[in-house]
Amino acid sequence: MSKYILFFLVMIPLFSYGQLKGKYCYDFGFFSECLILKNDFSFKYYSGSCDGTQQGFGHYSLSNNELILIFESDSKKSTNDHVQIIEIPTSRDSIKFSCKVICEKTKEPASFANVFFKNDNDTIIAGQITEIDGSCLLSMPKSEKELTLNVSLLGFKTFSMQIIPDVDFHLSLTLALDGTFNQILESGDTLTYKIKQIKKRRIKLKKPYNYSKFETYKRHL
């Protein structure tokens, strides 16, 4: 009897106020999942594994021992390349190409991205790998023939554009996430968890899969 009374008391704050608050994470080997639940019923979600990541935000609700995440993310707003090009005329027989590449999600430098130019025959004319700070600098012969510039990095969409290498170029680029490895959960998507236990520093949740079981999500202070 005492167990049922204790469970009832533990659950009262949840269903009296209909809220959870805090950052709760579950880690298992190469998989991790975090829920950030706020007072205004909004949340942020992230999960990551060796296959890629999922992320999103929205509002949550609590009903019948279930935690329901209703996503309101808009991947169309968050997966576009942002690019700026500055052209500088030169009288040299060669041109200089410089770039600065950053990652869309973290706004951190995109280190070790591949930057290269191809001609119509799909032959690489020049190429370089970005430094730790996301920058690169290379030179190539001046030409009036159009080349294809490509910037690629694992986990991100490859950026491509045509240029004529008859002036110096500086490229500022934000690489967009590739849905193959990184998925933005969009408006209309939902995740539903069964609730088994709620305590001050942890909650036990279970996803509605046949093979899933209740797992402990620890609260991060």
C-alpha positions, 0 to 999 in steps of 0.5 A, a space after each residue: 500500500 505504501 508503494 502506491 501512496 509514494 507513487 501517487 505523491 511523486 506523480 501529483 506535481 506532474 499532473 497537477 501542473 502538467 509540466 516537467 522542467 529541466 534537461 533529461 538525457 539518456 546515454 547508451 554506448 554510441 546512442 544518446 538522447 536529450 529532452 530539454 523541457 521548459 516552463 512554457 511547455 516548449 522543448 528542444 530535442 536531440 538524439 545522436 548515434 553512429 548513423 546520424 542525428 535527429 533534432 527539433 523543437 516544439 511544445 509538449 503535453 502530458 496526458 494519461 501517463 504519456 509525454 508527447 513531443 509535438 514538433 514545430 521545427 521548420 527544416 526549410 528555414 534551417 537547411 539552406 546554404 548561406 553564401 557570399 562572394 567577393 570578386 577582386 579584379 587582378 592583372 596577374 596571370 593567375 587568380 587567388 581563391 580564399 574561403 571561410 566555411 562554417 557549419 550551419 548548426 553550430 556556427 563553428 568552423 568547418 574544418 577539413 572540408 574539401 574545396 575543389 574546382 572541376 572543368 567540363 571534363 570532370 577533371 579537378 583543376 585545383 583543390 585544397 582542404 580547409 584548415 582548423 579555422 575553416 579557411 583555405 587559400 589556393 591559386 590557379 591559372 586565370 581563364 575565361 572558361 567556366 569551372 565548377 566549384 565544390 565544397 563538401 564535408 561528411 554530414 553536410 550537403 555539397 555546395 556547388 556553383 559555376 564561376 569563371 576564374 578571371 578575378 580573385 575570389 573570396 567565398 564565405 559559406 555556411 554549409 547546410 546539414 545533410 538529411 542523410 546523416 542529420 534529420 530535422 524533425 519537422 512540424 507535424 512530427 510527434 514522439 510519444 513516451 510512456 511514463 513509468 516514474 518521475 523523480 527529482 533527478 530522473 524520469 523513466 520513459 519508454 518509446 512506443 516500439 515493440 522492442 523498447 523498454 523503460 529507460 532512465 533519463 537523468 536530469 542535468 543540473 
